[in-house]
Amino acid sequence: MGGESEAMGLVKQDDGWRLPDELWAKMEPLLPPRPPHPMGCHNPRTPDRRAMEGILLVLRTGMPWRALKATGICGPSSAYRRFREWLEAGVFREFWRQGLLAYEALAGIDWEWLAMDGAMGKAPLGGEKTGPNPTDRAKKGTKKSLLTDGRGVPLGLAVAGANVPDFKQMRSSLQSLPVERPTPSAHAPQGMCLDKGYDYDEVRALAEEYGFTLHLPQRGEPDKPRSAARRHGAGCWSAPTGGFNKFRRLLVRWEKREDTYLAMLHLALGIITWFHNLLPS
């Protein structure tokens, strides 16, 4: 069992990737009740935990849904049907939200230092919120804009085409927070650390609207340390963005639909967030 597996809150067993009991205990209460079968009776339903483990295996490895048939964990039709059912019920976003609430109660979200950045990825099948990637010969790609607190815990997420500039996703990223953000004050300021790709008047106006203390280098300036803002903010976003790449389904986007792609992202964000809470003290 590798350290990378443990860091993602997963346990490697002989027959595939399984949810540890601690993580399943956080997921299970969020699942909607089983819908009645229209014919009144049918074959035994695949247990929810096995279906979730099938979904997680697809997320973790990037394998096609149909490949689940060979794993013995869960049938591909059952796993995908349950995935869509739980997506519509908001399970994956709520799993992330509950993780943030637990994190706030345990350690307190570090609102003093926030950071945001975007990360591009391939999207060979195209679909919603994809576009030509300017760094990959205009092939189809997607961009994830991630907002984190000072400890690197993910707080907000937005998706757009790979050709959308990072700063154009700032408002949607801020609006995506699943938990309430406290109002900044003189006694509780909120710094926002950004890179030169956000050096636009639109960003400054948005920071003023939201009450952020902006830490933003200007384009054309040489890179140099930026005092406390640099020390606190430079690595805030990179840890969870790198964590995304451990979920192979997110490294290359195979979902054409925006809602199914966001569901996979929310599940990954939930695992990352709960990992912070379940770490031994």
ABEGO torsion letter per residue (X at the ends): XBAAAAAAGBBBBAAEBBBBAAAAAAAAAABBBBBBBAAGBBBBBBBAAAAAAAAAAAAAAGBBAAAAAAAGABBAAAAAAAAAAAAAAGAAAAAAAAAAAAAAAAAEBBAABBBBBBBBBBBAAEEBGBBBBAAAGGBBBBBBBBBBBAAGBBABBBBBBAABBAAAAAAAAAAABABBBBBBBAABBBBBBBBAAABBAAAAAAAAAAGBBBBBBBBGBBBBBBEAAAAAAAAAAAAAAAAAAABAAAABBABABAAAAAAAAAAAAAAAAAAAAABBX
